[in-house]
C-alpha cells in the first residue's frame, strides 16, 4: 500500500472560504480546531491578497472537548458580528469539527444575529473543494436573492447579464474576468452583477434583474445558474471562452441570449492564429499532448490543442468526479479513454504510458513531468504562487488565446534547446568548450584558466560532462584545486565526489 500525500482539492470548507473571501461584507464563522486554521496562508501568501480573509475560527483545543464547544461557537459568531459588522454571515464546520456535531446552523440561529445567517452543510468526508465552493455560492444566491417585482421590457433597453463563477484563489479568475467583462461591454451588453468576486449581500439581492447569466466556471456557478433559470427565468451560457474557436462560439451564444443579430465574431482579432501559422508547421503539428486538470480547463485545453495547435491529444482527464461524464464525452471525440482520478500516482502512470511530448496540467503534473523529463505548462488549479502573476495573463477570451500560445509553446522551445545541446554535444563547433561564436569560438574559461597539472581519468571526465555547462567550469576548477591541495595527481570519480563534498560544506 502506497500513501498518497498530495491532493488536487482541499476539503469543502476551503471552497467556502474561496467564495467568502471573494465577496464584500460577508463573514465566515468556521467551527474548527487548531490546525484547521490555515486560510491566512492560502489567501495572503499564495494569492498575495492585501487583506486577511474574512474568516473567524472557534479554534477549540483538545481540552475543550470535555466542555461546551457549542458555547464556544456561539460566542465566536456573536463576537465576529460585533467586530466586523458584516451584512451576512456564513456558518459551518471544518472536517475535524464536523465529527463533534455541534450544529453551527442552529447555534447561529439561536444567537439572534440581526443579519442573514446562511448555514453551510458541507460533508467533508464525501465532498471536496470545488463542490464546497459551488454549494456555498448556491446557498448565498438562494438566501439573498430577492423576488423580481418588475422585469425590464424587451424593447428599448440594453440587455444585461450577470457574470458568475470567479472566486478568490481561482486560477487566473481576476484576469479572465477583466477580459470577458471588456468583451461583453464591447457588444453593448450591460453587466448587472459579478459574483461571487467583488459582490456584497446588497448586490446579490438584485441578481434576478439581469436578462441572462454568463457562467465562466461551471464547477463553481452551474448549480446557482440552474436555480436562477428556474426561479427567475434567466438562461445561462454553456460555452467556456478559452481559445479562439470557443471565444467566437461564446460571442454567438451571448448575442443569441441578448437578441443581437448584427455582431460578427470573426471581426474580432487575436495574435494567436498568426503566431501558430508563423511557426514551422513540422515543429507544432502532431505534438503528442497529455491534458489533466479541472474539467472546465481540461476540456477547453483539449479543443484548443487539437483544433488550434494541431496537437495530437493522447491523454485527457480530470480530478473532479462531478464532471466525469463531460470529460469522458470529450475524450471519446479524440479516440481515447478519459483518466478520472484524484490520485496523482495514477495520473503519473497514465502520463508515462502515453509518452507525450507536452503535458498540460496542474502544479502536480508540473512535478510529474519534471521527473519524466517532459515539458509542461500549467492550465488549471491546484497551482503554485507563480501562477498568480503580477502581469495581466488571462486564459479566456482573445487575449487569453495569446497567453495560451506563449505558455504552451515556450516549454517546447526550451525542450528543443535541450535536445539540440544533447544532439550536438560532441560537434567541433557546438560543444561546450567551443564558446560563443562572437568570441571567435574560444570560451572565456579557456582564456583565463592556467594550465592544469593534474590528469582527469576517463570516468571522472565523463561524470564532469554531466554537470550543466554554465557551472561546469567552476566545478572543474574546484576539483583540481582540491586535488592539488591533497597532492593528488590523477582525478578519479571518487576525487570528484570528495571535492564536491568538501566545497559543499
MOQUI-V147453 format. One record per helix or strand. SS is the DSSP state (a for helix, b for strand). FROM is the first residue (numbers start at 1). TO is the last residue. If there is no record, write none. Layout:
ss=SS from=FROM to=TO
ss=SS from=FROM to=TO
//
This chain:
ss=a from=12 to=22
ss=b from=24 to=24
ss=b from=26 to=31
ss=b from=33 to=33
ss=a from=39 to=46
ss=b from=55 to=57
ss=b from=60 to=60
ss=a from=62 to=66
ss=a from=69 to=84
ss=b from=88 to=93
ss=a from=97 to=100
ss=a from=104 to=110
ss=b from=116 to=119
ss=a from=129 to=144
ss=b from=160 to=164
ss=a from=173 to=186
ss=b from=190 to=195
ss=b from=200 to=200
ss=a from=201 to=205
ss=a from=207 to=209
ss=b from=212 to=215
ss=a from=218 to=232
ss=b from=235 to=236
ss=a from=244 to=258
ss=a from=265 to=267
ss=a from=272 to=278
ss=a from=281 to=284
ss=b from=288 to=293
ss=a from=295 to=307
ss=b from=312 to=318
ss=a from=321 to=333
ss=b from=339 to=340
ss=a from=344 to=354
ss=b from=358 to=361
ss=a from=363 to=372
ss=b from=375 to=378
ss=a from=385 to=387
ss=a from=397 to=423
ss=a from=432 to=434
ss=a from=437 to=439
ss=a from=444 to=448
ss=b from=455 to=456
ss=a from=458 to=464
ss=a from=469 to=485
ss=b from=490 to=491
ss=a from=493 to=503
//
